[in-house]
Amino acid sequence: MGRYVLHRLLLMVPLMLLITVVTFLLIQLSPSDPAEVALSVNMIVPTPEAIAALRLELGLDASLLQQYLRWR
């Protein structure tokens, strides 16, 4: 019984990794820019400079791997 539980717990690790990768990729594939949406929600007309500054602040200018590691 203990081996079965240990086996199931060990299988949970790659499953959780797969779930986080799929979730992150689905978020990345969304058609909107998070920086532009964040600025628009506050009733601010997003300028290209404001969008670029917010993308830099949020780390959205980093590579996908860096963003995933920070997000996770």
N, C-alpha and C positions, 0 to 999 in steps of 0.2 A: 504493500500500500504506500509506503514512504517513497519508494522508487517512482511510482506512478505520479505522485504529487510533485516530486522534484523534477521529473521529466516535463510535466505540464508547466511548471514555473519557468523552466529553462526555455521552453517553446514560446513563452509569453514575451521574452525579450525581443526576438526578431519581429514578432507580430507588432509590438508597440512601435518599433523603429519604422516598419513599413507603414503603419497608420499615420505617423507623424510626417513621413515623406510625402505620402499621397495627399494629406491635408494641406501641407505647405505648397505643393505643386498646384493644387486646385485654387488656392488663394492667389498664387502668382498668375494663373491663367484668367483671372477675372478681368473683364474688359476695362475697368476704370483704374485711374491712377490714385492711390491712397492719399498722396499729398494734396492733389487737387480736390478730392472729396472732403478731406479734413478742412481745407480752407473754405470751401463752398458751404459747409454746414454752418459755419459761423457767420454767414451772410457777408463774407468778404469776397470781392471779385478777385479771383486768383490771377496774379500777374506771373509771367514766366520767371521773374526773379524770385518771387515769393515761393513758387512751386519748387524751384531749384534749391532754395535755402532750406525748405522743409524736408525735401528728399535727402539732403545732406545730413540734416539733424536726425532724421529717422533711420539713417543708414541704408536707404533705398538705392543709393548709388554704388553699393558694394556688389560683389559677385553673388550669384545665387547660393553658392556654398557658404559664404560668409554670412549671408542673410539667414540661411537655414540654421547654422550653428548658433547665431544670436537669438533666433526665434525660438528654437527648441529649448 
